[in-house]
Amino acid sequence: MNRITPEMVLKAYQKTGLKPIRGEYFSDGCACGMGAIYKLHGGNIISGIEVDKYTMNLTSINYMEGFYTGFDGKEDLTEETAFNKEEWMGYVDGKAAWEAVKHLV
């Protein structure tokens, strides 16, 4: 399973010119962390479905769910409350990615 690093997410925002957004995939010049990576690699953000499909090819569904939860700040997971190790790793990576890009908002 591939992991998404804060550096990858920061680079995606810097290269695409998108601004970070939480709680949704995209909105008027903004995108979630995974959306920015998708756009950097040539994706055309039309809906969250395209972003999810792209992300699942990179990682796993559990990692992706954890990443979104961590990036969006929806809830505080712990290693014990996470569904599995992949979700926990995604959560940790998503939180770290938000910390790396929140200054761009």
Backbone bond lengths (Angstrom), bond angles and torsions (degrees), N, CA, C in turn:
res aa  C-N    CA-C-N  psi(-1)  N-CA   C-N-CA  omega(-1)  CA-C   N-CA-C  phi
1 M - - - 1.455 - - 1.521 109.03 -
2 N 1.310 115.38 133.87 1.464 121.33 175.77 1.518 109.76 -83.61
3 R 1.317 115.42 147.47 1.459 121.18 174.70 1.523 109.10 -111.07
4 I 1.318 116.09 151.92 1.462 122.87 178.75 1.524 107.27 -101.95
5 T 1.325 116.56 118.05 1.460 120.39 -176.76 1.534 111.03 -90.64
6 P 1.330 116.69 157.60 1.465 119.40 175.17 1.528 111.76 -57.94
7 E 1.320 116.76 -35.15 1.467 120.26 179.70 1.525 111.53 -65.16
8 M 1.321 116.96 -37.24 1.466 120.62 177.86 1.527 110.61 -64.50
9 V 1.318 116.05 -41.90 1.463 120.59 -178.31 1.530 110.11 -69.38
10 L 1.320 117.49 -44.68 1.465 121.33 178.41 1.525 110.44 -59.14
11 K 1.312 117.15 -45.45 1.469 121.67 178.64 1.525 110.72 -59.81
12 A 1.318 117.23 -41.08 1.467 120.73 -179.88 1.522 111.17 -61.87
13 Y 1.326 117.28 -44.23 1.467 119.62 177.72 1.526 111.30 -65.22
14 Q 1.309 117.21 -43.32 1.465 120.66 -178.58 1.521 111.48 -63.33
15 K 1.321 117.79 -41.20 1.468 121.12 -176.31 1.529 112.70 -78.42
16 T 1.329 117.67 -30.70 1.463 119.73 -177.72 1.522 112.89 -91.31
17 G 1.323 117.07 -20.16 1.463 120.44 -176.46 1.519 113.44 78.79
18 L 1.333 117.04 3.79 1.465 120.50 177.04 1.524 109.92 -73.00
19 K 1.298 116.42 156.33 1.462 123.08 175.58 1.522 108.86 -104.92
20 P 1.330 116.95 146.23 1.471 119.96 178.59 1.525 112.35 -66.63
21 I 1.308 114.85 143.53 1.468 121.37 176.13 1.522 107.54 -139.79
22 R 1.315 115.44 146.84 1.463 121.08 178.17 1.518 109.40 -114.46
23 G 1.327 115.53 148.06 1.454 120.56 173.29 1.509 116.06 85.60
24 E 1.314 118.25 -5.24 1.457 121.77 175.29 1.522 109.18 -152.92
25 Y 1.307 116.78 162.92 1.457 120.78 -175.89 1.524 112.86 -73.51
26 F 1.325 115.69 -43.95 1.457 119.92 -177.93 1.523 109.93 -160.14
27 S 1.318 114.67 157.93 1.454 121.28 177.14 1.521 108.72 -169.50
28 D 1.302 118.29 117.31 1.461 125.29 171.68 1.527 114.68 32.81
29 G 1.318 116.88 74.51 1.464 122.08 176.87 1.520 114.73 81.80
30 C 1.315 115.95 7.14 1.468 121.58 179.67 1.522 109.23 -123.70
31 A 1.337 115.50 157.12 1.469 120.19 175.85 1.523 109.06 -154.38
32 C 1.320 114.92 156.49 1.464 120.23 172.35 1.532 108.01 -69.48
33 G 1.310 117.36 171.54 1.460 120.80 -178.62 1.515 113.67 -58.06
34 M 1.316 116.03 -46.66 1.467 119.90 178.45 1.527 110.99 -67.08
35 G 1.321 116.66 -34.88 1.467 120.51 177.80 1.517 111.76 -63.49
36 A 1.330 116.62 -38.64 1.466 120.55 178.60 1.527 110.59 -65.78
37 I 1.337 117.03 -41.06 1.467 120.66 177.66 1.530 110.33 -64.74
38 Y 1.316 116.13 -42.95 1.468 121.30 178.08 1.530 110.33 -58.97
39 K 1.314 116.92 -46.83 1.463 121.98 -179.70 1.532 111.06 -63.69
40 L 1.327 117.23 -40.58 1.463 121.14 178.98 1.524 111.32 -58.86
41 H 1.308 116.85 -35.12 1.459 120.88 -178.47 1.528 113.07 -93.69
42 G 1.327 115.92 23.40 1.457 120.43 170.94 1.506 116.39 95.25
43 G 1.320 117.70 2.40 1.455 120.34 179.95 1.516 112.39 -72.77
44 N 1.314 115.76 147.78 1.452 122.11 176.59 1.530 107.19 -106.30
45 I 1.310 116.33 106.47 1.460 119.93 -174.76 1.527 109.71 -72.63
46 I 1.330 114.07 106.55 1.460 121.13 176.73 1.518 108.76 -108.87
47 S 1.314 115.96 -41.55 1.460 120.46 177.10 1.521 109.23 -152.31
48 G 1.308 115.65 168.45 1.452 120.89 178.51 1.510 113.50 -63.38
49 I 1.324 117.46 -21.49 1.460 120.73 -179.20 1.527 110.62 -62.02
50 E 1.323 117.89 -42.55 1.461 121.12 178.71 1.526 110.63 -63.91
51 V 1.315 116.77 -41.69 1.467 120.95 179.12 1.529 109.73 -63.59
52 D 1.325 117.22 -44.93 1.464 120.73 179.24 1.524 111.98 -61.19
53 K 1.330 117.38 -44.21 1.465 120.80 179.43 1.529 110.59 -60.74
54 Y 1.318 115.95 -45.43 1.459 120.82 179.26 1.527 110.42 -61.62
55 T 1.316 116.24 -46.51 1.456 121.65 -178.19 1.524 111.61 -63.03
56 M 1.318 117.62 -42.77 1.466 120.35 -179.92 1.527 111.75 -63.99
57 N 1.339 117.41 -28.18 1.457 119.79 174.94 1.524 111.73 -72.44
58 L 1.331 117.23 -26.38 1.464 121.55 178.37 1.526 112.06 -83.34
59 T 1.311 116.43 -39.29 1.463 120.88 -170.43 1.529 109.62 -127.16
60 S 1.306 116.67 -126.29 1.463 122.90 175.21 1.522 107.35 -143.84
61 I 1.307 116.56 164.40 1.465 119.38 -179.15 1.534 111.28 -63.30
62 N 1.321 117.89 -38.17 1.463 119.63 179.86 1.524 111.66 -68.32
63 Y 1.337 116.60 -41.34 1.463 120.21 177.08 1.530 109.51 -62.15
64 M 1.333 115.67 -45.96 1.462 120.83 -179.12 1.525 111.42 -58.37
65 E 1.324 117.49 -46.37 1.464 120.93 179.72 1.525 110.57 -61.56
66 G 1.328 116.28 -42.51 1.457 119.72 177.55 1.513 112.09 -63.61
67 F 1.331 116.76 -42.12 1.462 121.16 179.87 1.520 110.51 -60.75
68 Y 1.329 116.56 -48.01 1.465 119.82 179.63 1.524 111.09 -60.05
69 T 1.320 117.37 -42.52 1.463 121.32 -179.85 1.521 110.30 -62.33
70 G 1.320 116.95 -45.24 1.461 120.45 179.49 1.510 112.96 -67.49
71 F 1.328 117.26 -44.28 1.466 121.36 -178.87 1.524 110.60 -64.75
72 D 1.321 116.16 -43.30 1.468 120.82 -176.49 1.527 113.02 -78.30
73 G 1.319 117.98 -14.17 1.463 120.57 -178.85 1.511 112.69 66.94
74 K 1.337 117.08 29.62 1.460 121.90 -175.41 1.522 113.23 -67.15
75 E 1.315 115.99 -42.02 1.455 119.65 -177.07 1.516 108.43 -155.52
76 D 1.293 115.77 162.53 1.456 120.55 176.56 1.516 109.17 -96.30
77 L 1.305 116.28 108.52 1.455 120.77 173.79 1.523 108.53 -87.81
78 T 1.277 115.78 156.17 1.454 121.78 168.80 1.518 106.66 -123.17
79 E 1.285 116.35 167.55 1.452 118.90 178.90 1.525 110.52 -60.58
80 E 1.315 115.91 -29.97 1.471 120.59 -179.99 1.527 112.51 -77.37
81 T 1.338 118.37 -32.58 1.467 120.23 -177.02 1.529 112.96 -90.83
82 A 1.318 117.48 -12.92 1.465 120.54 177.73 1.531 109.46 -66.63
83 F 1.324 116.35 148.28 1.470 121.97 -179.35 1.523 111.26 -58.90
84 N 1.339 115.99 -43.04 1.462 120.81 178.05 1.528 108.69 -159.87
85 K 1.324 116.13 -177.59 1.462 121.10 -176.77 1.525 111.87 -62.68
86 E 1.320 117.51 -37.57 1.466 120.38 179.76 1.526 111.15 -63.66
87 E 1.327 117.53 -43.24 1.462 119.41 177.57 1.526 110.34 -62.76
88 W 1.320 116.86 -41.23 1.463 120.47 179.54 1.533 110.93 -62.61
89 M 1.329 117.56 -44.30 1.469 120.69 178.95 1.525 110.59 -63.32
90 G 1.329 116.77 -40.68 1.458 120.33 177.50 1.513 111.77 -62.57
91 Y 1.324 116.47 -41.72 1.464 121.74 178.87 1.532 110.76 -61.28
92 V 1.318 116.10 -48.14 1.467 120.95 179.72 1.526 110.16 -61.06
93 D 1.323 116.94 -43.79 1.467 120.82 179.69 1.526 111.71 -67.46
94 G 1.329 117.51 -38.91 1.462 120.57 178.28 1.518 112.30 -64.26
95 K 1.325 116.88 -43.18 1.474 120.72 176.92 1.520 110.69 -61.35
96 A 1.325 116.58 -44.52 1.467 120.99 179.93 1.532 110.90 -64.38
97 A 1.334 116.48 -38.59 1.468 120.01 178.82 1.524 110.63 -64.07
98 W 1.342 117.78 -42.45 1.465 119.99 178.12 1.521 110.27 -61.04
99 E 1.304 117.01 -44.70 1.469 120.46 179.62 1.520 111.32 -58.91
100 A 1.337 116.95 -35.00 1.462 121.37 -178.59 1.523 113.64 -74.87
101 V 1.350 117.35 -21.65 1.475 118.96 -174.68 1.515 114.55 -118.11
102 K 1.314 119.09 -7.14 1.464 119.69 -174.02 1.531 113.29 -61.70
103 H 1.312 117.49 -22.46 1.462 120.52 177.22 1.537 112.25 -69.25
104 L 1.320 117.44 -13.53 1.469 121.66 -179.92 1.533 112.91 -85.10
105 V 1.324 116.45 -10.20 1.477 120.28 -176.67 1.524 109.29 -65.83
